[in-house]
Amino acid sequence: MQVAIAAFPRMTALDAIGPYEVLQRIPALDLVFVGERRGEVRTENGFLGLTVDAAYDEVPSPDVVVVPGGIGTRSLLDGGPLVDWVRATYPGTRFTTSVCTGSLVLAAAGLLNGLAATTHWGAVDKLAELGAKPVHRRVIEHLDQRLVIAAGVSSGIDMALRLAELLVDTTAAKAAQTLIEYDPEPPFDAGHPSKVDAAVMARVEEYRAVRA
């Protein structure tokens, strides 16, 4: 089975690499990074480069699509190669998935109209504008529509583990989780604005402004 992970300028690296680390552990899955053209794209802060191995038109019928998020999604929502590719490949996929603001791309492609969906907390209003119904949940599944949607960044790992279960079986998903030693015990319970105080949110906004 071919899993195509989209890569584009100013994407969030972990949105792609989290699912990649899970799914590449499973021998039945063949992963490829796809983009507008072959070559390097730089992630959202410019510090890290990822390599696109195939252009969208070279991967016309993947079994699974993974669309990461990042600030770079904002310039893609009016249409163009990524949105067109997602829309074109969707009818033939076993699953089309997103992480973080990748759900905005799915919505822009018309895949989330009227459906509950999740995204990074900072993009909830935009998701609603694009026709989805935002829900604060780490992973949302619409199995009849073959969609699996993850919230911000690290939730892509959870999404990929569920995807491994759907594509192969529960044992495969657990094996992948064990291989990557995904056994989180974060030092802080600060994974959402609802869990932190004003001082933390002030620092969040300061950091967001630097990377905008």
N, C-alpha and C positions, 0 to 999 in steps of 0.2 A: 504494500500500500504506500502510495506517495503522499507525503505531508509537505505542503508548500507553506513556508513562513515568509510573509512579506517583509521587505526591508526598504526603508525610505529615509531621506535626510531628516534629522532631528527626531528620530524615533527614540523611545526609551529602551535601553539595551536589555534590561531584565524582562521586559514584556515579551521579548523574543527568546532570550537565552534561558529563561525559566522553563517554558514549555520544551525548548530544544533539549535541555539536559534530561528531562523526564523521557521524552519520546525517542531520543536517539539511543536509549538503552535497550529498546525492544527490537530484536532482529527482524521482525516482520514489517517494520516501518522504515521507509526510505525518505530521508529528509532533504529538502533543498530550499535554499534561500533565494527568493525571487524578487525582482524589482523592475523599475522602468528600463534599466539597462544594466548589463554586466559591469562589475567593478565595485569600488568601495563607496559606501555611504558613511557619513559621520553621524554619530548619535547626538542627542539633543544638546549637550554642552560642547560638542566638538572634540572631546578628549579621546573618544574611542571610535575606531572604524570597524565596520562589518563588511564582509564581501558578499556581493550579489553574484550567485553562480549561474543564474538563468534569467532571461528577460520574461516578462509576463506572457508574451506570445509563444515562448518556448515551453510553457507549462499550461496547456489549454484545458486539461482535464485531471487535476489532482483529486485524490480521494478525500483529502482533508486540507482546509485552508485555515491558517492562523494569521490574524491581523493584529499586530501589536499597536500600542498607542504611543503617546508622546506629543510634545508641542507641535511636531511636524504634521500631525493629522489635520490641523486647522486649515492649512493651505490646500488640502486635498478634497475638501467637502463639497466644492462646487462641481465636482466631476473631474475626469481625467483618467489616466491609465490604471491606477489602482482601483478606483471605484468601478470603472468599466470591467476590469478583470474579475473583481469579486462578484459583480452582477452576472457576468457571463459564465463563470465557473460554478456558481451556486447550484443550478439545477442538477449537475452531475456529481456533486460531492456527497460523500457519506456524512460529513459534518463540516459546517463553516463556523469558525470560532473567532473570538476576539478577546483581547486583554486590554484593560484600562480604556483609553479613549479610542482604541480600535473599534469599539462599538459604534462610535460616531461614523466611521467609514461604512460599517454594515448598514447603519440607518440611512446614510446618504445614498447607498445602493438600493434602498427600498426594501430591505430584508426585515426590518424591525417595526414596520407600521402597525401601531396598535398593540404591540407586544411588550410585556414587562421586560426590562433590560437594566443592566447595571453598567457602571463606568467609574472612573476616578471621581471622587466627591467634588472636585473642582469643575467638572464638566456636566453636571446633572442637568442644568438648565438648557445647555446646548443639545443634549440628548433628547430632551422633551421637544425642543423646537424642530427636531428632525423626525418627529412622529412616533417615537417610542414612549413607553411609560416607565420612567425611572423608578427603580426599587433599590433600597439599600440592602444588598445581599452580596456575599462574596462570589458565588457562582450561580448563574441562572441557566436552566436547561429548557429548551423547547424541542423535545425529541421528535415530535411529529413534523416539525419544520427543520429538523436536523441542524439546530443551532445550539451552541454552548457559549455563554458569555460570562467573562470574568471581570471583576471590579479592578481596582488599582494594582498594578505592578506585581507584587508578590503573589496575588491570587491566581496569576497565570500558572503557577506550579500546581495549585489545587485543581484548576481546570484541566491541566494536562494529565493529571493522575486519573481524573474521572474519564477523560477521553481515552486513556489507555484501557480502562475497564470496559468502556463501550466498544472499542475496536477489537480488543483481544479477550481479556477476562480479568476477573478480580485478582487472581494470582499474579498476572503480568503487572498490573498496576502496583500491587504491593511489592513486587520484586524491584520495580523501578524506584519506588520510594525508598526501599532499603539500600539500593545501590548508591543513591545520592545522599543517603543519611539525612533525609528530610524529617527531622524530629524537633520541630521548633519549640523553643522556650524563650521567647524574647524577654529582654531585661525590663522592658517597660510595656505597659498596656496603653499604648499611644497610637494605635493604628488608624484612628479616625478622628475628625474634629470633635465629635460628640464625647470623646474620652479625655480631652485635654483642656487646660485652662487658657485664659486669655494671653498669658505670657508666651506660652508655646505657639499659639496661633499668630501672635505678632511676629515671632521668629520665622514661622512658616511663610508669612507674607513677605518678609524681608528676603528670604531665600528665593521665593518664587519670582520676585521682581528682578533679581540678579540674572536669573536664567530665562526670563521671558523672551 
